[in-house]
Amino acid sequence: MFEDIASSSAALATTLRPEVAETPLVRRPRFDRDGSLVFAKLESAQKTGSFKLRGATAKLKSLSPDQRRLGVVTASTGNHGAAVAHAARRLGTAATVFVSTDADPAKVEAIRLLGATITTIPGDPVDAEAAARVEAGQSGRVYVPPYNDETVVAGQGTIGVEILSQLEPIDAVIVSVGGGGLISGIAATLKHHSPATRIIGASAANSAAMHHSVAAGAIIEVPHRETLSDGTAGGLEPGTLTFTMCQQLVDQWVLVEEAAIAAAMDTCMASYDDRIEGSAGVALAAVDQVEAAGNIVVIICGGNVSDETLQSIRIDA
């Protein structure tokens, strides 16, 4: 399966254009450590401000004309919902995004402005996802998952394809981990073409389902606390294909505390005028813990962060 995903990512790197942009790889010397040079892959510069557009576009482009005519369904209050809405509008199909009543109204409105129909469900995000899956099944529409789908994972893997053309050698790549779609796609590509590259998975210590599940050898329920890395927070879908990929392809796992996430976000803003979200701060902060030297690539997975959050971390720093 891993080789198939790597092959799909290679093909998608071309076919996702022009809906998905190639993002820059830039030096970030403030994060260098002894024996290492740190490079940032700026998915924050992607259309919609997040890597999620890659997987969503790959999934929607894979649909048949009849499936596109019916439209798609998903559940999300953040980057995935925005990505599906944007991709659907660009590809001439309709998207319905289910959200929970406790969702941030500003994020919901942002998804609506991208052209999606919003359906609000009482309860939490798990309830919204369950309702979205039921609606997709009853209406015959395709449900677009955020990570548990081979095409979505292959779409995220196009980041790995781009990195291979932008830097040599690649000694290590650090990726923040939620459901595991991003790191699985990148790892499948890099391990196929650059097997010596170390893959490091970084998670917020306050919500690290994949980290603890891999350590346990099975998907488990773990406690979750509030975190700046809201994009990676939450549990894992039972039976997700990304679990096995993370088990087999990730070389090192790192937990990052909230203070370190905030410091990385603040340093990016102060030193490079880069707005990065908490999940990207996780990956940058993890540089201090990596067992690698040489060229280290950090995936800046998104830049959708509010002014209020950036102000709060400056106050707390």
C-alpha positions as CSV (number, residue, x, y, z in Angstrom):
1,M,0.0,0.0,0.0
2,F,2.8,2.4,0.9
3,E,4.4,2.1,-2.6
4,D,1.0,2.7,-4.2
5,I,0.5,5.9,-2.2
6,A,3.9,7.1,-3.2
7,S,3.1,6.4,-6.8
8,S,-0.2,8.2,-6.5
9,S,1.4,11.2,-4.9
10,A,4.0,11.5,-7.7
11,A,1.1,11.6,-10.3
12,L,-1.0,14.0,-8.2
13,A,1.9,16.5,-7.9
14,T,1.1,17.4,-11.5
15,T,-2.6,16.7,-11.8
16,L,-3.5,18.9,-8.7
17,R,-2.4,22.0,-10.6
18,P,-3.6,24.7,-10.9
19,E,-6.0,24.2,-7.9
20,V,-3.1,23.5,-5.6
21,A,0.1,25.6,-5.5
22,E,3.7,24.4,-5.0
23,T,4.7,26.0,-1.7
24,P,8.2,27.4,-1.0
25,L,10.9,25.8,1.1
26,V,12.8,28.4,3.0
27,R,15.6,28.6,5.6
28,R,14.7,29.3,9.2
29,P,18.1,29.7,10.9
30,R,16.6,30.9,14.2
31,F,15.7,27.2,14.8
32,D,19.1,25.7,13.8
33,R,20.8,23.5,16.4
34,D,24.3,22.2,16.5
35,G,24.9,20.2,13.3
36,S,21.5,21.1,11.8
37,L,20.1,23.5,9.2
38,V,16.4,24.0,9.5
39,F,14.1,24.6,6.5
40,A,10.4,25.3,6.6
41,K,8.0,24.0,4.0
42,L,5.4,26.8,4.0
43,E,2.0,25.2,3.6
44,S,0.8,28.3,5.3
45,A,1.3,29.9,1.9
46,Q,-1.1,27.4,0.3
47,K,-4.5,28.5,-1.0
48,T,-6.8,28.4,2.1
49,G,-3.7,28.6,4.2
50,S,-3.3,24.9,5.0
51,F,-2.0,21.6,3.5
52,K,-5.6,20.3,3.7
53,L,-6.3,21.6,0.2
54,R,-4.1,18.9,-1.3
55,G,-6.0,16.0,0.0
56,A,-9.4,17.5,-0.5
57,T,-8.6,18.5,-4.1
58,A,-7.2,15.0,-4.8
59,K,-10.4,13.4,-3.5
60,L,-12.7,15.6,-5.4
61,K,-10.7,15.2,-8.6
62,S,-11.0,11.5,-8.3
63,L,-14.8,11.5,-8.4
64,S,-16.8,10.5,-11.4
65,P,-19.0,13.1,-13.2
66,D,-22.1,11.6,-11.6
67,Q,-20.5,11.9,-8.1
68,R,-19.5,15.5,-8.7
69,R,-23.0,16.3,-9.9
70,L,-24.5,15.1,-6.6
71,G,-21.9,17.0,-4.5
72,V,-19.9,16.0,-1.5
73,V,-20.4,16.0,2.3
74,T,-17.9,16.4,5.1
75,A,-17.7,17.5,8.7
76,S,-15.2,20.1,10.0
77,T,-15.0,23.5,11.6
78,G,-11.5,24.3,10.4
79,N,-8.9,23.8,7.7
80,H,-10.5,20.6,6.3
81,G,-13.9,22.2,5.9
82,A,-12.4,25.2,4.2
83,A,-10.3,23.0,1.9
84,V,-13.3,20.9,0.8
85,A,-15.4,24.1,0.2
86,H,-12.7,25.7,-1.8
87,A,-11.9,22.6,-3.9
88,A,-15.6,22.0,-4.5
89,R,-16.1,25.6,-5.8
90,R,-13.1,25.4,-8.1
91,L,-14.2,22.0,-9.5
92,G,-17.8,22.9,-10.1
93,T,-19.4,20.8,-7.5
94,A,-21.4,21.5,-4.3
95,A,-20.2,20.9,-0.7
96,T,-22.2,20.5,2.5
97,V,-20.2,20.9,5.7
98,F,-21.6,19.6,8.9
99,V,-20.6,21.6,12.1
100,S,-21.5,21.3,15.7
101,T,-23.2,23.9,17.8
102,D,-20.0,24.5,19.8
103,A,-18.0,25.4,16.7
104,D,-16.4,28.8,16.5
105,P,-18.8,31.0,14.5
106,A,-16.0,32.9,12.8
107,K,-14.6,29.6,11.4
108,V,-18.0,28.5,10.3
109,E,-18.6,31.7,8.5
110,A,-15.3,31.5,6.7
111,I,-16.3,28.0,5.4
112,R,-19.7,29.4,4.3
113,L,-18.0,32.3,2.4
114,L,-16.0,29.7,0.4
115,G,-19.3,28.5,-1.0
116,A,-20.3,25.5,1.2
117,T,-23.7,24.8,2.6
118,I,-23.5,24.7,6.4
119,T,-25.6,22.1,8.4
120,T,-25.4,22.6,12.2
121,I,-25.8,19.6,14.5
122,P,-26.4,19.8,18.3
123,G,-23.5,18.4,20.3
124,D,-19.8,18.2,19.7
125,P,-17.7,17.6,16.5
126,V,-18.1,13.8,16.9
127,D,-21.9,14.2,16.6
128,A,-21.5,16.4,13.5
129,E,-19.2,13.8,11.8
130,A,-21.7,11.0,12.5
131,A,-24.6,13.0,11.1
132,A,-22.5,13.9,8.0
133,R,-21.8,10.2,7.3
134,V,-25.4,9.3,7.7
135,E,-26.4,12.1,5.3
136,A,-23.8,11.0,2.8
137,G,-25.1,7.5,2.9
138,Q,-28.7,8.4,2.5
139,S,-28.2,11.0,-0.2
140,G,-25.7,8.9,-2.2
141,R,-23.1,11.7,-1.9
142,V,-19.4,11.0,-1.3
143,Y,-18.2,11.7,2.3
144,V,-14.7,13.4,2.2
145,P,-12.8,12.3,5.3
146,P,-10.0,14.5,6.7
147,Y,-7.4,11.7,6.8
148,N,-8.8,8.1,6.7
149,D,-8.7,7.7,2.9
150,E,-5.9,6.6,0.5
151,T,-6.6,9.4,-2.0
152,V,-6.6,12.0,0.7
153,V,-3.3,10.7,2.1
154,A,-1.8,10.6,-1.4
155,G,-2.8,14.2,-1.9
156,Q,-0.9,15.2,1.3
157,G,2.0,13.2,0.0
158,T,2.5,15.7,-2.8
159,I,4.3,17.8,-0.2
160,G,7.0,15.1,-0.1
161,V,7.3,15.1,-3.9
162,E,7.9,18.8,-3.8
163,I,10.5,18.6,-1.1
164,L,12.5,16.0,-3.1
165,S,12.8,18.6,-5.9
166,Q,13.6,21.5,-3.6
167,L,16.4,20.1,-1.3
168,E,19.2,17.5,-1.2
169,P,19.9,15.7,1.0
170,I,16.9,15.5,3.2
171,D,18.2,14.2,6.5
172,A,15.0,14.5,8.5
173,V,11.4,15.8,8.2
174,I,9.3,16.9,11.2
175,V,5.5,16.7,10.8
176,S,2.8,17.5,13.3
177,V,0.4,14.6,13.8
178,G,-3.3,14.5,14.4
179,G,-5.1,11.9,12.5
180,G,-1.9,11.0,10.6
181,G,-2.9,11.8,7.1
182,L,-0.2,14.4,6.5
183,I,2.7,12.4,8.0
184,S,1.5,9.2,6.3
185,G,1.5,10.7,2.8
186,I,4.9,12.5,3.3
187,A,6.5,9.4,4.8
188,A,5.2,7.0,2.1
189,T,6.8,9.3,-0.5
190,L,10.1,10.0,1.2
191,K,10.7,6.5,2.4
192,H,10.2,5.3,-1.2
193,H,12.6,7.8,-2.8
194,S,14.9,8.7,0.1
195,P,14.9,5.8,2.6
196,A,17.6,7.3,4.7
197,T,15.4,10.3,5.6
198,R,14.2,10.2,9.2
199,I,10.5,10.9,9.7
200,I,9.7,12.5,13.0
201,G,6.1,12.8,14.3
202,A,5.4,15.6,16.7
203,S,2.3,16.0,18.8
204,A,1.0,18.4,21.4
205,A,1.4,16.7,24.8
206,N,-2.1,17.9,25.7
207,S,-3.7,15.8,22.8
208,A,-1.6,13.1,21.3
209,A,-3.8,10.2,20.3
210,M,-1.6,8.8,17.5
211,H,1.5,9.1,19.6
212,H,0.1,7.1,22.5
213,S,-1.7,4.6,20.2
214,V,1.5,3.8,18.4
215,A,3.2,3.3,21.7
216,A,0.4,1.0,22.8
217,G,0.3,-1.0,19.6
218,A,-3.4,-0.3,19.0
219,I,-5.7,2.6,18.6
220,I,-6.7,3.7,22.1
221,E,-8.7,6.4,23.8
222,V,-6.5,9.0,25.5
223,P,-7.4,12.1,27.6
224,H,-7.4,15.4,25.7
225,R,-6.7,18.9,27.2
226,E,-7.0,22.3,25.6
227,T,-4.1,23.0,23.2
228,L,-2.9,25.7,20.9
229,S,-2.6,22.9,18.3
230,D,-6.3,22.6,17.8
231,G,-5.8,21.4,14.3
232,T,-4.2,18.1,15.6
233,A,-6.4,17.7,18.6
234,G,-8.9,14.8,19.2
235,G,-9.1,11.1,18.8
236,L,-8.6,8.6,16.0
237,E,-11.2,7.0,13.8
238,P,-11.3,3.2,14.5
239,G,-9.5,1.2,11.9
240,T,-7.9,4.2,10.3
241,L,-5.4,3.3,7.6
242,T,-3.0,5.9,8.9
243,F,-2.3,4.0,12.1
244,T,-0.5,1.2,10.4
245,M,1.4,3.7,8.2
246,C,2.5,5.7,11.3
247,Q,3.6,2.5,13.0
248,Q,5.8,1.4,10.1
249,L,7.1,4.7,8.6
250,V,7.7,7.1,11.5
251,D,11.2,6.8,13.1
252,Q,10.8,9.0,16.1
253,W,7.9,10.4,18.2
254,V,8.0,13.7,20.1
255,L,5.7,15.3,22.6
256,V,5.6,19.1,22.8
257,E,4.4,21.2,25.7
258,E,2.2,24.3,25.3
259,A,4.9,26.7,26.3
260,A,7.2,25.4,23.6
261,I,4.4,25.6,21.0
262,A,3.7,29.3,21.9
263,A,7.4,30.2,21.8
264,A,7.8,28.7,18.3
265,M,4.8,30.6,17.0
266,D,6.0,33.8,18.6
267,T,9.6,33.4,17.2
268,C,8.2,32.9,13.7
269,M,6.1,36.1,14.0
270,A,8.9,38.2,15.5
271,S,11.8,36.9,13.3
272,Y,10.1,36.2,10.0
273,D,6.7,37.9,10.1
274,D,5.2,34.5,9.6
275,R,1.7,33.7,11.0
276,I,1.7,30.0,11.9
277,E,-1.0,28.1,13.7
278,G,-0.4,26.0,16.7
279,S,-0.1,22.7,14.9
280,A,2.8,24.2,12.9
281,G,4.3,25.5,16.1
282,V,4.4,21.9,17.4
283,A,6.6,20.8,14.5
284,L,9.0,23.7,14.9
285,A,9.3,23.3,18.6
286,A,10.1,19.6,18.1
287,V,13.4,20.5,16.5
288,D,15.0,20.6,20.0
289,Q,14.2,16.9,20.5
290,V,15.0,15.3,17.1
291,E,17.6,12.6,16.8
292,A,19.0,13.9,13.5
293,A,21.6,16.4,12.1
294,G,22.1,17.9,8.7
295,N,19.2,19.3,6.7
296,I,16.0,19.2,8.7
297,V,12.7,20.1,7.0
298,V,9.8,21.2,9.2
299,I,6.3,21.2,7.7
300,I,4.5,24.4,8.4
301,C,1.1,22.8,8.0
302,G,-1.0,25.9,8.3
303,G,-1.2,29.6,9.0
304,N,-4.8,30.1,10.0
305,V,-4.4,31.7,13.4
306,S,-6.4,34.5,14.9
307,D,-5.0,37.9,16.0
308,E,-6.3,37.1,19.5
309,T,-4.3,33.9,19.7
310,L,-1.1,35.5,18.5
311,Q,-1.6,38.3,21.0
312,S,-2.2,35.8,23.8
313,I,1.0,33.9,23.2
314,R,3.0,37.2,23.2
315,I,1.5,38.1,26.5
316,D,2.3,34.6,27.9
317,A,5.8,34.3,26.4
